Amino acid sequence: VIDQLIAEGHALAGSRIDLVRSGVAIAVRSGAPRPDIGSEDAVRNAVRHARSVSYSTGPSGDYLAKLFERWGLADEIASRIVKPAPGIPVGKLVAEGSVELGFQQLSELMFLPGIDVAGPLPPAIQHVTTFSGAVCATSSRADEARRLLAYLGSPRTAEVKRRNGMEPA
């Protein structure tokens, strides 16, 4: 998206900075048994046997829908997919008990009450989103914006990113 904004002249060329990488994790309701998610086959099995499944909208949700298709599960689980309403995190549905297995960015799950994070998707099927920033082309404070982005992308912020379920980009 940032590259498109730059190409369209909405953001300044050369100002893009990748800030964090965020992967998808799986959550269950607090106290519920955690499924085996140690391999692609284990995750496929967990999805196949879950009473209900939810995943976020956006790139990670699109990825999961395609993954379920690739596994041949899309039709089998279609009636058990619970799509969150706009602004409702998947983890909230899990905490309420309306969803047994929830998929969302780890950073969006890890601090929600009422859920346990079973863990990240295994490396073979992990989907990582890189979040970037750039300076708005109409900014009246472009130099300050560049400095802020440089700081946010610097090693000095790495520990905060990790504590919040993300990795430095």
C-alpha positions in Angstrom: 0.0 0.0 0.0 2.8 2.4 0.9 4.5 1.8 -2.5 1.2 2.6 -4.2 0.8 5.8 -2.2 4.3 6.8 -3.2 3.6 6.0 -6.9 0.5 8.1 -6.8 2.3 11.0 -5.2 0.5 10.8 -1.8 3.7 9.9 0.1 7.2 11.1 -0.5 9.5 8.9 -2.5 12.4 7.6 -0.4 10.5 8.0 2.8 9.2 4.5 3.2 10.5 2.6 6.3 9.4 -0.9 7.2 8.6 -0.8 11.0 7.4 -4.2 12.2 6.6 -7.7 11.0 3.6 -9.4 12.5 2.6 -13.1 12.2 -0.6 -14.9 12.7 -1.4 -16.8 15.9 -4.2 -19.1 17.0 -6.3 -18.5 20.1 -8.7 -20.6 22.2 -11.0 -19.6 25.1 -9.2 -19.3 28.4 -8.9 -22.8 30.0 -10.0 -24.6 26.9 -7.7 -27.4 25.6 -5.0 -26.1 23.3 -4.9 -27.9 20.0 -1.7 -29.3 18.6 -0.5 -26.7 16.1 3.1 -27.8 15.8 2.9 -28.6 12.1 0.9 -27.8 9.0 -0.9 -31.2 9.3 -1.7 -30.5 13.0 -3.2 -27.1 12.2 -5.2 -28.6 9.3 -6.5 -31.3 11.7 -7.4 -28.6 14.4 -9.3 -26.6 11.8 -11.1 -29.7 10.5 -12.3 -30.7 13.9 -13.1 -27.2 15.4 -16.7 -26.5 16.3 -16.2 -23.0 14.8 -13.4 -21.0 13.3 -12.8 -17.3 12.8 -10.1 -15.2 11.2 -9.6 -11.5 10.7 -10.4 -9.5 7.6 -7.5 -8.1 5.6 -4.4 -9.7 4.2 -4.1 -12.4 6.9 -7.7 -13.4 6.6 -7.4 -13.6 2.8 -4.4 -15.8 3.2 -6.2 -18.1 5.6 -9.2 -18.5 3.3 -6.8 -19.5 0.5 -5.0 -21.8 2.8 -8.2 -23.6 3.8 -9.0 -23.9 0.1 -5.6 -25.3 -0.7 -6.2 -27.9 2.1 -9.5 -28.8 0.6 -11.4 -27.7 3.7 -13.1 -24.5 2.5 -16.4 -26.2 1.6 -16.3 -28.6 4.6 -15.9 -25.8 7.2 -17.8 -23.0 5.4 -20.8 -23.3 7.8 -18.5 -23.1 10.8 -16.7 -20.0 9.8 -17.7 -17.0 12.0 -16.8 -13.7 10.4 -16.3 -10.9 12.9 -18.4 -7.7 12.5 -16.3 -4.6 11.6 -14.3 -3.4 14.6 -14.8 -6.7 16.6 -11.5 -8.6 17.2 -11.5 -12.3 16.6 -10.2 -12.8 20.1 -13.4 -11.2 21.5 -15.5 -13.9 19.7 -13.2 -16.6 21.1 -13.4 -15.1 24.7 -17.3 -15.1 24.4 -17.3 -18.7 23.4 -18.9 -18.1 20.1 -15.7 -19.3 18.3 -13.6 -22.2 19.3 -10.5 -21.5 17.2 -9.5 -17.9 16.3 -6.8 -16.8 13.9 -5.4 -13.2 14.1 -2.2 -11.3 14.3 -0.4 -12.3 17.5 -0.1 -8.6 18.5 -3.9 -8.3 18.4 -4.5 -11.4 20.5 -1.9 -11.4 23.2 -3.5 -8.9 25.6 -7.1 -9.8 25.2 -8.7 -11.1 28.4 -10.6 -14.4 28.2 -8.4 -16.2 25.6 -5.2 -18.2 25.6 -2.9 -17.9 22.7 -2.1 -21.5 21.6 0.9 -20.2 19.6 1.9 -18.9 16.2 1.2 -20.7 12.9 4.1 -23.1 12.2 6.8 -21.6 9.9 5.7 -23.7 6.9 2.3 -21.9 6.8 3.0 -18.7 8.7 1.8 -15.4 7.1 3.8 -12.4 8.0 2.5 -8.8 7.4 5.1 -6.0 7.3 3.8 -2.7 8.5 5.5 0.3 7.0 5.4 4.1 7.3 6.1 7.0 4.9 5.9 10.7 5.0 2.7 12.3 3.6 3.5 14.3 0.5 1.5 17.3 1.8 3.2 17.2 5.2 4.2 20.6 6.5 6.7 18.9 8.9 8.3 16.3 6.6 11.7 16.5 8.3 10.1 15.7 11.7 8.1 12.9 10.2 11.3 11.4 8.7 13.0 11.5 12.1 10.0 9.9 13.8 9.9 7.1 11.2 13.7 6.6 11.5 13.3 6.3 15.3 10.4 3.9 15.0 12.4 1.8 12.6 15.6 1.9 14.7 17.0 -0.9 17.0 16.0 1.2 20.0 12.4 0.2 19.5 13.0 -3.5 19.0 12.3 -4.6 22.6 8.9 -2.8 22.7 7.9 -4.4 19.4 8.8 -7.8 20.7 6.9 -7.3 24.0 3.8 -6.5 21.8 4.0 -9.6 19.7 5.8 -8.1 16.7 9.3 -8.3 15.3 11.5 -5.5 14.0 11.3 -5.2 10.3 
